[in-house]
């Protein structure tokens, strides 16, 4: 069962099942790949924006913490880790 990363529960590790690369610009896609966001990798959503906004989304990828936009997270399908 997959869900979208922007709706994933905070503090729970998930695995990236699919990324709709066509829904973002070439530069956005390149930036996410440089962070290591690829199908099959495990990420943990840490926190979202502020009281008034769900943007941006902070994640851990391995030992690294990164920030992505909510609209980018909305095109990333995730599934529970085994």
PDB file of N, CA, C and O in Angstrom:
ATOM      1  N   UNK A   1       0.845  -1.172   0.000  1.00  0.00           N
ATOM      2  CA  UNK A   1       0.000   0.000   0.000  1.00  0.00           C
ATOM      3  C   UNK A   1       0.898   1.246   0.000  1.00  0.00           C
ATOM      4  O   UNK A   1       1.751   1.402   0.873  1.00  0.00           O
ATOM      5  N   UNK A   2       0.700   2.111  -0.968  1.00  0.00           N
ATOM      6  CA  UNK A   2       1.523   3.314  -1.050  1.00  0.00           C
ATOM      7  C   UNK A   2       0.734   4.544  -0.615  1.00  0.00           C
ATOM      8  O   UNK A   2      -0.496   4.571  -0.669  1.00  0.00           O
ATOM      9  N   UNK A   3       1.468   5.546  -0.189  1.00  0.00           N
ATOM     10  CA  UNK A   3       0.910   6.848   0.166  1.00  0.00           C
ATOM     11  C   UNK A   3       1.858   7.891  -0.403  1.00  0.00           C
ATOM     12  O   UNK A   3       2.897   7.545  -0.965  1.00  0.00           O
ATOM     13  N   UNK A   4       1.515   9.141  -0.265  1.00  0.00           N
ATOM     14  CA  UNK A   4       2.393  10.207  -0.727  1.00  0.00           C
ATOM     15  C   UNK A   4       3.238  10.711   0.434  1.00  0.00           C
ATOM     16  O   UNK A   4       2.774  10.770   1.573  1.00  0.00           O
ATOM     17  N   UNK A   5       4.469  11.070   0.141  1.00  0.00           N
ATOM     18  CA  UNK A   5       5.404  11.490   1.176  1.00  0.00           C
ATOM     19  C   UNK A   5       4.892  12.701   1.955  1.00  0.00           C
ATOM     20  O   UNK A   5       5.147  12.814   3.154  1.00  0.00           O
ATOM     21  N   UNK A   6       4.179  13.599   1.295  1.00  0.00           N
ATOM     22  CA  UNK A   6       3.689  14.783   2.019  1.00  0.00           C
ATOM     23  C   UNK A   6       2.620  14.441   3.055  1.00  0.00           C
ATOM     24  O   UNK A   6       2.309  15.267   3.912  1.00  0.00           O
ATOM     25  N   UNK A   7       2.053  13.230   2.987  1.00  0.00           N
ATOM     26  CA  UNK A   7       1.045  12.781   3.952  1.00  0.00           C
ATOM     27  C   UNK A   7       1.585  11.724   4.910  1.00  0.00           C
ATOM     28  O   UNK A   7       0.856  11.262   5.788  1.00  0.00           O
ATOM     29  N   UNK A   8       2.848  11.336   4.758  1.00  0.00           N
ATOM     30  CA  UNK A   8       3.431  10.281   5.593  1.00  0.00           C
ATOM     31  C   UNK A   8       3.529  10.756   7.045  1.00  0.00           C
ATOM     32  O   UNK A   8       3.749  11.941   7.298  1.00  0.00           O
ATOM     33  N   UNK A   9       3.368   9.843   7.988  1.00  0.00           N
ATOM     34  CA  UNK A   9       3.458  10.229   9.398  1.00  0.00           C
ATOM     35  C   UNK A   9       4.875  10.658   9.776  1.00  0.00           C
ATOM     36  O   UNK A   9       5.857  10.110   9.276  1.00  0.00           O
ATOM     37  N   UNK A  10       4.963  11.627  10.651  1.00  0.00           N
ATOM     38  CA  UNK A  10       6.260  12.128  11.090  1.00  0.00           C
ATOM     39  C   UNK A  10       6.933  11.119  12.017  1.00  0.00           C
ATOM     40  O   UNK A  10       6.275  10.463  12.824  1.00  0.00           O
ATOM     41  N   UNK A  11       8.248  11.009  11.887  1.00  0.00           N
ATOM     42  CA  UNK A  11       9.013  10.134  12.762  1.00  0.00           C
ATOM     43  C   UNK A  11       8.981   8.667  12.405  1.00  0.00           C
ATOM     44  O   UNK A  11       9.553   7.848  13.125  1.00  0.00           O
ATOM     45  N   UNK A  12       8.321   8.307  11.302  1.00  0.00           N
ATOM     46  CA  UNK A  12       8.210   6.904  10.894  1.00  0.00           C
ATOM     47  C   UNK A  12       8.941   6.712   9.571  1.00  0.00           C
ATOM     48  O   UNK A  12       8.639   7.392   8.590  1.00  0.00           O
ATOM     49  N   UNK A  13       9.897   5.794   9.538  1.00  0.00           N
ATOM     50  CA  UNK A  13      10.656   5.531   8.316  1.00  0.00           C
ATOM     51  C   UNK A  13       9.755   4.920   7.249  1.00  0.00           C
ATOM     52  O   UNK A  13       8.933   4.051   7.537  1.00  0.00           O
ATOM     53  N   UNK A  14       9.922   5.387   6.014  1.00  0.00           N
ATOM     54  CA  UNK A  14       9.197   4.851   4.856  1.00  0.00           C
ATOM     55  C   UNK A  14      10.186   4.641   3.724  1.00  0.00           C
ATOM     56  O   UNK A  14      11.270   5.224   3.719  1.00  0.00           O
ATOM     57  N   UNK A  15       9.810   3.810   2.770  1.00  0.00           N
ATOM     58  CA  UNK A  15      10.643   3.534   1.599  1.00  0.00           C
ATOM     59  C   UNK A  15      10.014   4.197   0.376  1.00  0.00           C
ATOM     60  O   UNK A  15       8.800   4.127   0.182  1.00  0.00           O
ATOM     61  N   UNK A  16      10.829   4.829  -0.434  1.00  0.00           N
ATOM     62  CA  UNK A  16      10.321   5.470  -1.647  1.00  0.00           C
ATOM     63  C   UNK A  16      10.001   4.391  -2.682  1.00  0.00           C
ATOM     64  O   UNK A  16      10.876   3.626  -3.090  1.00  0.00           O
ATOM     65  N   UNK A  17       8.740   4.343  -3.096  1.00  0.00           N
ATOM     66  CA  UNK A  17       8.285   3.356  -4.072  1.00  0.00           C
ATOM     67  C   UNK A  17       8.366   3.896  -5.500  1.00  0.00           C
ATOM     68  O   UNK A  17       8.716   3.165  -6.427  1.00  0.00           O
ATOM     69  N   UNK A  18       8.042   5.175  -5.671  1.00  0.00           N
ATOM     70  CA  UNK A  18       8.013   5.756  -7.018  1.00  0.00           C
ATOM     71  C   UNK A  18       8.083   7.263  -6.907  1.00  0.00           C
ATOM     72  O   UNK A  18       7.513   7.860  -5.993  1.00  0.00           O
ATOM     73  N   UNK A  19       8.795   7.877  -7.856  1.00  0.00           N
ATOM     74  CA  UNK A  19       8.873   9.332  -7.934  1.00  0.00           C
ATOM     75  C   UNK A  19       8.425   9.751  -9.323  1.00  0.00           C
ATOM     76  O   UNK A  19       8.935   9.243 -10.322  1.00  0.00           O
ATOM     77  N   UNK A  20       7.485  10.664  -9.391  1.00  0.00           N
ATOM     78  CA  UNK A  20       7.016  11.185 -10.680  1.00  0.00           C
ATOM     79  C   UNK A  20       7.950  12.325 -11.097  1.00  0.00           C
ATOM     80  O   UNK A  20       7.673  13.495 -10.833  1.00  0.00           O
ATOM     81  N   UNK A  21       9.048  11.971 -11.744  1.00  0.00           N
ATOM     82  CA  UNK A  21      10.055  12.957 -12.151  1.00  0.00           C
ATOM     83  C   UNK A  21       9.481  13.966 -13.137  1.00  0.00           C
ATOM     84  O   UNK A  21       9.947  15.104 -13.192  1.00  0.00           O
ATOM     85  N   UNK A  22       8.477  13.569 -13.918  1.00  0.00           N
ATOM     86  CA  UNK A  22       7.890  14.478 -14.918  1.00  0.00           C
ATOM     87  C   UNK A  22       7.113  15.628 -14.269  1.00  0.00           C
ATOM     88  O   UNK A  22       6.834  16.631 -14.926  1.00  0.00           O
ATOM     89  N   UNK A  23       6.766  15.490 -12.996  1.00  0.00           N
ATOM     90  CA  UNK A  23       5.970  16.517 -12.313  1.00  0.00           C
ATOM     91  C   UNK A  23       6.830  17.653 -11.753  1.00  0.00           C
ATOM     92  O   UNK A  23       6.308  18.589 -11.146  1.00  0.00           O
ATOM     93  N   UNK A  24       8.148  17.570 -11.956  1.00  0.00           N
ATOM     94  CA  UNK A  24       9.030  18.632 -11.462  1.00  0.00           C
ATOM     95  C   UNK A  24      10.024  19.034 -12.537  1.00  0.00           C
ATOM     96  O   UNK A  24      10.211  18.328 -13.528  1.00  0.00           O
ATOM     97  N   UNK A  25      10.645  20.153 -12.330  1.00  0.00           N
ATOM     98  CA  UNK A  25      11.617  20.642 -13.309  1.00  0.00           C
ATOM     99  C   UNK A  25      12.882  19.785 -13.282  1.00  0.00           C
ATOM    100  O   UNK A  25      13.118  19.025 -12.342  1.00  0.00           O
ATOM    101  N   UNK A  26      13.683  19.925 -14.330  1.00  0.00           N
ATOM    102  CA  UNK A  26      14.945  19.192 -14.409  1.00  0.00           C
ATOM    103  C   UNK A  26      15.843  19.532 -13.213  1.00  0.00           C
ATOM    104  O   UNK A  26      16.464  18.646 -12.626  1.00  0.00           O
ATOM    105  N   UNK A  27      15.906  20.818 -12.858  1.00  0.00           N
ATOM    106  CA  UNK A  27      16.754  21.251 -11.739  1.00  0.00           C
ATOM    107  C   UNK A  27      16.268  20.686 -10.407  1.00  0.00           C
ATOM    108  O   UNK A  27      17.072  20.286  -9.566  1.00  0.00           O
ATOM    109  N   UNK A  28      14.936  20.654 -10.217  1.00  0.00           N
ATOM    110  CA  UNK A  28      14.398  20.069  -8.983  1.00  0.00           C
ATOM    111  C   UNK A  28      14.751  18.590  -8.899  1.00  0.00           C
ATOM    112  O   UNK A  28      15.183  18.107  -7.852  1.00  0.00           O
ATOM    113  N   UNK A  29      14.567  17.879  -9.997  1.00  0.00           N
ATOM    114  CA  UNK A  29      14.889  16.455 -10.028  1.00  0.00           C
ATOM    115  C   UNK A  29      16.356  16.198  -9.753  1.00  0.00           C
ATOM    116  O   UNK A  29      16.702  15.282  -9.007  1.00  0.00           O
ATOM    117  N   UNK A  30      17.224  17.008 -10.357  1.00  0.00           N
ATOM    118  CA  UNK A  30      18.658  16.853 -10.143  1.00  0.00           C
ATOM    119  C   UNK A  30      19.005  17.087  -8.667  1.00  0.00           C
ATOM    120  O   UNK A  30      19.798  16.346  -8.087  1.00  0.00           O
ATOM    121  N   UNK A  31      18.415  18.106  -8.075  1.00  0.00           N
ATOM    122  CA  UNK A  31      18.673  18.413  -6.655  1.00  0.00           C
ATOM    123  C   UNK A  31      18.243  17.250  -5.758  1.00  0.00           C
ATOM    124  O   UNK A  31      18.979  16.865  -4.849  1.00  0.00           O
ATOM    125  N   UNK A  32      17.063  16.692  -6.006  1.00  0.00           N
ATOM    126  CA  UNK A  32      16.595  15.570  -5.187  1.00  0.00           C
ATOM    127  C   UNK A  32      17.491  14.347  -5.358  1.00  0.00           C
ATOM    128  O   UNK A  32      17.765  13.640  -4.389  1.00  0.00           O
ATOM    129  N   UNK A  33      17.950  14.093  -6.591  1.00  0.00           N
ATOM    130  CA  UNK A  33      18.862  12.967  -6.820  1.00  0.00           C
ATOM    131  C   UNK A  33      20.187  13.184  -6.089  1.00  0.00           C
ATOM    132  O   UNK A  33      20.762  12.242  -5.546  1.00  0.00           O
ATOM    133  N   UNK A  34      20.670  14.434  -6.077  1.00  0.00           N
ATOM    134  CA  UNK A  34      21.914  14.741  -5.366  1.00  0.00           C
ATOM    135  C   UNK A  34      21.774  14.489  -3.868  1.00  0.00           C
ATOM    136  O   UNK A  34      22.746  14.122  -3.209  1.00  0.00           O
ATOM    137  N   UNK A  35      20.581  14.683  -3.332  1.00  0.00           N
ATOM    138  CA  UNK A  35      20.314  14.376  -1.923  1.00  0.00           C
ATOM    139  C   UNK A  35      20.210  12.871  -1.679  1.00  0.00           C
ATOM    140  O   UNK A  35      20.242  12.426  -0.532  1.00  0.00           O
ATOM    141  N   UNK A  36      20.087  12.090  -2.743  1.00  0.00           N
ATOM    142  CA  UNK A  36      19.950  10.645  -2.598  1.00  0.00           C
ATOM    143  C   UNK A  36      18.520  10.158  -2.626  1.00  0.00           C
ATOM    144  O   UNK A  36      18.259   8.993  -2.326  1.00  0.00           O
ATOM    145  N   UNK A  37      17.577  11.037  -2.984  1.00  0.00           N
ATOM    146  CA  UNK A  37      16.175  10.621  -3.078  1.00  0.00           C
ATOM    147  C   UNK A  37      15.971   9.838  -4.364  1.00  0.00           C
ATOM    148  O   UNK A  37      15.894  10.414  -5.449  1.00  0.00           O
ATOM    149  N   UNK A  38      15.886   8.538  -4.235  1.00  0.00           N
ATOM    150  CA  UNK A  38      15.686   7.647  -5.373  1.00  0.00           C
ATOM    151  C   UNK A  38      14.737   6.532  -4.954  1.00  0.00           C
ATOM    152  O   UNK A  38      14.552   6.284  -3.762  1.00  0.00           O
ATOM    153  N   UNK A  39      14.138   5.866  -5.927  1.00  0.00           N
ATOM    154  CA  UNK A  39      13.283   4.733  -5.625  1.00  0.00           C
ATOM    155  C   UNK A  39      14.086   3.702  -4.831  1.00  0.00           C
ATOM    156  O   UNK A  39      15.230   3.397  -5.169  1.00  0.00           O
ATOM    157  N   UNK A  40      13.477   3.173  -3.780  1.00  0.00           N
ATOM    158  CA  UNK A  40      14.108   2.146  -2.961  1.00  0.00           C
ATOM    159  C   UNK A  40      14.810   2.665  -1.723  1.00  0.00           C
ATOM    160  O   UNK A  40      15.109   1.881  -0.823  1.00  0.00           O
ATOM    161  N   UNK A  41      15.085   3.964  -1.646  1.00  0.00           N
ATOM    162  CA  UNK A  41      15.785   4.469  -0.456  1.00  0.00           C
ATOM    163  C   UNK A  41      14.790   4.706   0.675  1.00  0.00           C
ATOM    164  O   UNK A  41      13.594   4.897   0.453  1.00  0.00           O
ATOM    165  N   UNK A  42      15.320   4.686   1.881  1.00  0.00           N
ATOM    166  CA  UNK A  42      14.506   4.862   3.079  1.00  0.00           C
ATOM    167  C   UNK A  42      14.667   6.291   3.595  1.00  0.00           C
ATOM    168  O   UNK A  42      15.785   6.799   3.687  1.00  0.00           O
ATOM    169  N   UNK A  43      13.558   6.933   3.929  1.00  0.00           N
ATOM    170  CA  UNK A  43      13.568   8.290   4.467  1.00  0.00           C
ATOM    171  C   UNK A  43      12.656   8.342   5.691  1.00  0.00           C
ATOM    172  O   UNK A  43      11.759   7.514   5.852  1.00  0.00           O
ATOM    173  N   UNK A  44      12.905   9.330   6.546  1.00  0.00           N
ATOM    174  CA  UNK A  44      12.048   9.543   7.709  1.00  0.00           C
ATOM    175  C   UNK A  44      11.615  11.007   7.734  1.00  0.00           C
ATOM    176  O   UNK A  44      12.451  11.891   7.921  1.00  0.00           O
ATOM    177  N   UNK A  45      10.318  11.278   7.549  1.00  0.00           N
ATOM    178  CA  UNK A  45       9.840  12.660   7.680  1.00  0.00           C
ATOM    179  C   UNK A  45       9.994  13.120   9.132  1.00  0.00           C
ATOM    180  O   UNK A  45       9.571  12.426  10.058  1.00  0.00           O
ATOM    181  N   UNK A  46      10.606  14.301   9.325  1.00  0.00           N
ATOM    182  CA  UNK A  46      10.855  14.793  10.678  1.00  0.00           C
ATOM    183  C   UNK A  46       9.842  15.829  11.130  1.00  0.00           C
ATOM    184  O   UNK A  46       9.241  15.691  12.195  1.00  0.00           O
ATOM    185  N   UNK A  47       9.653  16.866  10.323  1.00  0.00           N
ATOM    186  CA  UNK A  47       8.670  17.897  10.672  1.00  0.00           C
ATOM    187  C   UNK A  47       8.292  18.689   9.435  1.00  0.00           C
ATOM    188  O   UNK A  47       9.009  18.708   8.435  1.00  0.00           O
ATOM    189  N   UNK A  48       7.142  19.343   9.534  1.00  0.00           N
ATOM    190  CA  UNK A  48       6.610  20.130   8.424  1.00  0.00           C
ATOM    191  C   UNK A  48       6.543  21.590   8.836  1.00  0.00           C
ATOM    192  O   UNK A  48       6.185  21.914   9.969  1.00  0.00           O
ATOM    193  N   UNK A  49       6.884  22.446   7.925  1.00  0.00           N
ATOM    194  CA  UNK A  49       6.737  23.886   8.018  1.00  0.00           C
ATOM    195  C   UNK A  49       6.458  24.485   9.371  1.00  0.00           C
ATOM    196  O   UNK A  49       7.174  24.232  10.340  1.00  0.00           O
ATOM    197  N   UNK A  50       5.420  25.274   9.428  1.00  0.00           N
ATOM    198  CA  UNK A  50       5.070  25.991  10.645  1.00  0.00           C
ATOM    199  C   UNK A  50       3.603  25.745  10.977  1.00  0.00           C
ATOM    200  O   UNK A  50       2.945  24.897  10.374  1.00  0.00           O
ATOM    201  N   UNK A  51       3.124  26.481  11.919  1.00  0.00           N
ATOM    202  CA  UNK A  51       1.713  26.370  12.318  1.00  0.00           C
ATOM    203  C   UNK A  51       0.794  26.695  11.140  1.00  0.00           C
ATOM    204  O   UNK A  51      -0.275  26.103  10.995  1.00  0.00           O
ATOM    205  N   UNK A  52       1.219  27.634  10.310  1.00  0.00           N
ATOM    206  CA  UNK A  52       0.364  28.123   9.237  1.00  0.00           C
ATOM    207  C   UNK A  52       0.577  27.438   7.889  1.00  0.00           C
ATOM    208  O   UNK A  52      -0.201  27.654   6.960  1.00  0.00           O
ATOM    209  N   UNK A  53       1.619  26.615   7.768  1.00  0.00           N
ATOM    210  CA  UNK A  53       1.941  26.015   6.475  1.00  0.00           C
ATOM    211  C   UNK A  53       2.534  24.629   6.659  1.00  0.00           C
ATOM    212  O   UNK A  53       3.168  24.353   7.678  1.00  0.00           O
ATOM    213  N   UNK A  54       2.332  23.756   5.678  1.00  0.00           N
ATOM    214  CA  UNK A  54       2.926  22.425   5.701  1.00  0.00           C
ATOM    215  C   UNK A  54       4.201  22.402   4.861  1.00  0.00           C
ATOM    216  O   UNK A  54       4.735  21.331   4.572  1.00  0.00           O
ATOM    217  N   UNK A  55       4.686  23.568   4.472  1.00  0.00           N
ATOM    218  CA  UNK A  55       5.845  23.673   3.607  1.00  0.00           C
ATOM    219  C   UNK A  55       6.958  24.371   4.361  1.00  0.00           C
ATOM    220  O   UNK A  55       6.677  25.382   5.005  1.00  0.00           O
ATOM    221  N   UNK A  56       8.166  23.924   4.332  1.00  0.00           N
ATOM    222  CA  UNK A  56       8.705  22.737   3.681  1.00  0.00           C
ATOM    223  C   UNK A  56       8.610  21.500   4.581  1.00  0.00           C
ATOM    224  O   UNK A  56       8.062  21.553   5.681  1.00  0.00           O
ATOM    225  N   UNK A  57       9.153  20.397   4.089  1.00  0.00           N
ATOM    226  CA  UNK A  57       9.174  19.133   4.819  1.00  0.00           C
ATOM    227  C   UNK A  57      10.629  18.757   5.082  1.00  0.00           C
ATOM    228  O   UNK A  57      11.433  18.695   4.152  1.00  0.00           O
ATOM    229  N   UNK A  58      10.966  18.511   6.334  1.00  0.00           N
ATOM    230  CA  UNK A  58      12.319  18.077   6.699  1.00  0.00           C
ATOM    231  C   UNK A  58      12.347  16.548   6.748  1.00  0.00           C
ATOM    232  O   UNK A  58      11.435  15.918   7.283  1.00  0.00           O
ATOM    233  N   UNK A  59      13.398  15.965   6.187  1.00  0.00           N
ATOM    234  CA  UNK A  59      13.552  14.500   6.118  1.00  0.00           C
ATOM    235  C   UNK A  59      14.946  14.097   6.556  1.00  0.00           C
ATOM    236  O   UNK A  59      15.883  14.893   6.492  1.00  0.00           O
ATOM    237  N   UNK A  60      15.078  12.857   7.001  1.00  0.00           N
ATOM    238  CA  UNK A  60      16.413  12.278   7.102  1.00  0.00           C
ATOM    239  C   UNK A  60      16.536  11.261   5.980  1.00  0.00           C
ATOM    240  O   UNK A  60      15.612  10.498   5.698  1.00  0.00           O
ATOM    241  N   UNK A  61      17.695  11.272   5.355  1.00  0.00           N
ATOM    242  CA  UNK A  61      18.056  10.294   4.326  1.00  0.00           C
ATOM    243  C   UNK A  61      19.404   9.755   4.768  1.00  0.00           C
ATOM    244  O   UNK A  61      20.422  10.433   4.631  1.00  0.00           O
ATOM    245  N   UNK A  62      19.418   8.552   5.294  1.00  0.00           N
ATOM    246  CA  UNK A  62      20.648   8.039   5.890  1.00  0.00           C
ATOM    247  C   UNK A  62      20.999   8.884   7.105  1.00  0.00           C
ATOM    248  O   UNK A  62      20.191   9.015   8.024  1.00  0.00           O
ATOM    249  N   UNK A  63      22.197   9.456   7.115  1.00  0.00           N
ATOM    250  CA  UNK A  63      22.616  10.313   8.233  1.00  0.00           C
ATOM    251  C   UNK A  63      22.424  11.789   7.918  1.00  0.00           C
ATOM    252  O   UNK A  63      22.779  12.642   8.733  1.00  0.00           O
ATOM    253  N   UNK A  64      21.879  12.104   6.767  1.00  0.00           N
ATOM    254  CA  UNK A  64      21.737  13.487   6.324  1.00  0.00           C
ATOM    255  C   UNK A  64      20.307  13.983   6.559  1.00  0.00           C
ATOM    256  O   UNK A  64      19.345  13.231   6.404  1.00  0.00           O
ATOM    257  N   UNK A  65      20.182  15.256   6.934  1.00  0.00           N
ATOM    258  CA  UNK A  65      18.877  15.898   7.046  1.00  0.00           C
ATOM    259  C   UNK A  65      18.731  16.867   5.886  1.00  0.00           C
ATOM    260  O   UNK A  65      19.628  17.667   5.622  1.00  0.00           O
ATOM    261  N   UNK A  66      17.594  16.796   5.187  1.00  0.00           N
ATOM    262  CA  UNK A  66      17.344  17.673   4.047  1.00  0.00           C
ATOM    263  C   UNK A  66      15.945  18.275   4.146  1.00  0.00           C
ATOM    264  O   UNK A  66      15.082  17.780   4.871  1.00  0.00           O
ATOM    265  N   UNK A  67      15.751  19.351   3.401  1.00  0.00           N
ATOM    266  CA  UNK A  67      14.463  20.035   3.344  1.00  0.00           C
ATOM    267  C   UNK A  67      13.982  19.992   1.902  1.00  0.00           C
ATOM    268  O   UNK A  67      14.733  20.330   0.987  1.00  0.00           O
ATOM    269  N   UNK A  68      12.734  19.578   1.691  1.00  0.00           N
ATOM    270  CA  UNK A  68      12.140  19.624   0.355  1.00  0.00           C
ATOM    271  C   UNK A  68      10.795  20.345   0.440  1.00  0.00           C
ATOM    272  O   UNK A  68      10.212  20.467   1.517  1.00  0.00           O
ATOM    273  N   UNK A  69      10.325  20.808  -0.678  1.00  0.00           N
ATOM    274  CA  UNK A  69       9.031  21.486  -0.764  1.00  0.00           C
ATOM    275  C   UNK A  69       7.901  20.470  -0.664  1.00  0.00           C
ATOM    276  O   UNK A  69       8.054  19.317  -1.067  1.00  0.00           O
ATOM    277  N   UNK A  70       6.769  20.906  -0.125  1.00  0.00           N
ATOM    278  CA  UNK A  70       5.600  20.032  -0.007  1.00  0.00           C
ATOM    279  C   UNK A  70       5.126  19.571  -1.386  1.00  0.00           C
ATOM    280  O   UNK A  70       4.684  18.432  -1.534  1.00  0.00           O
ATOM    281  N   UNK A  71       5.213  20.444  -2.400  1.00  0.00           N
ATOM    282  CA  UNK A  71       4.768  20.035  -3.739  1.00  0.00           C
ATOM    283  C   UNK A  71       5.685  18.964  -4.329  1.00  0.00           C
ATOM    284  O   UNK A  71       5.235  18.150  -5.135  1.00  0.00           O
ATOM    285  N   UNK A  72       6.971  18.949  -3.938  1.00  0.00           N
ATOM    286  CA  UNK A  72       7.865  17.873  -4.376  1.00  0.00           C
ATOM    287  C   UNK A  72       7.520  16.580  -3.639  1.00  0.00           C
ATOM    288  O   UNK A  72       7.491  15.508  -4.243  1.00  0.00           O
ATOM    289  N   UNK A  73       7.259  16.681  -2.347  1.00  0.00           N
ATOM    290  CA  UNK A  73       6.882  15.501  -1.563  1.00  0.00           C
ATOM    291  C   UNK A  73       5.570  14.900  -2.054  1.00  0.00           C
ATOM    292  O   UNK A  73       5.342  13.699  -1.902  1.00  0.00           O
ATOM    293  N   UNK A  74       4.705  15.728  -2.643  1.00  0.00           N
ATOM    294  CA  UNK A  74       3.400  15.263  -3.108  1.00  0.00           C
ATOM    295  C   UNK A  74       3.483  14.389  -4.351  1.00  0.00           C
ATOM    296  O   UNK A  74       2.485  13.774  -4.728  1.00  0.00           O
ATOM    297  N   UNK A  75       4.643  14.314  -5.001  1.00  0.00           N
ATOM    298  CA  UNK A  75       4.784  13.459  -6.190  1.00  0.00           C
ATOM    299  C   UNK A  75       5.690  12.254  -5.906  1.00  0.00           C
ATOM    300  O   UNK A  75       6.119  11.552  -6.822  1.00  0.00           O
ATOM    301  N   UNK A  76       5.972  12.030  -4.608  1.00  0.00           N
ATOM    302  CA  UNK A  76       6.799  10.900  -4.208  1.00  0.00           C
ATOM    303  C   UNK A  76       5.919   9.899  -3.471  1.00  0.00           C
ATOM    304  O   UNK A  76       5.386  10.198  -2.402  1.00  0.00           O
ATOM    305  N   UNK A  77       5.770   8.708  -4.047  1.00  0.00           N
ATOM    306  CA  UNK A  77       4.985   7.649  -3.401  1.00  0.00           C
ATOM    307  C   UNK A  77       5.887   6.858  -2.483  1.00  0.00           C
ATOM    308  O   UNK A  77       7.004   6.489  -2.845  1.00  0.00           O
ATOM    309  N   UNK A  78       5.378   6.601  -1.280  1.00  0.00           N
ATOM    310  CA  UNK A  78       6.154   5.837  -0.293  1.00  0.00           C
ATOM    311  C   UNK A  78       5.342   4.652   0.198  1.00  0.00           C
ATOM    312  O   UNK A  78       4.118   4.612   0.072  1.00  0.00           O
ATOM    313  N   UNK A  79       6.061   3.683   0.766  1.00  0.00           N
ATOM    314  CA  UNK A  79       5.429   2.508   1.336  1.00  0.00           C
ATOM    315  C   UNK A  79       6.095   2.207   2.680  1.00  0.00           C
ATOM    316  O   UNK A  79       7.221   2.645   2.919  1.00  0.00           O
ATOM    317  N   UNK A  80       5.428   1.480   3.544  1.00  0.00           N
ATOM    318  CA  UNK A  80       6.043   1.141   4.840  1.00  0.00           C
ATOM    319  C   UNK A  80       7.318   0.328   4.627  1.00  0.00           C
ATOM    320  O   UNK A  80       7.439  -0.411   3.650  1.00  0.00           O
ATOM    321  N   UNK A  81       8.262   0.472   5.550  1.00  0.00           N
ATOM    322  CA  UNK A  81       9.460  -0.346   5.492  1.00  0.00           C
ATOM    323  C   UNK A  81       9.114  -1.724   6.036  1.00  0.00           C
ATOM    324  O   UNK A  81       8.191  -1.879   6.836  1.00  0.00           O
ATOM    325  N   UNK A  82       9.863  -2.712   5.593  1.00  0.00           N
ATOM    326  CA  UNK A  82       9.571  -4.102   6.013  1.00  0.00           C
ATOM    327  C   UNK A  82       9.984  -4.359   7.434  1.00  0.00           C
ATOM    328  O   UNK A  82       9.809  -5.469   7.936  1.00  0.00           O
TER     329      UNK A  82
END
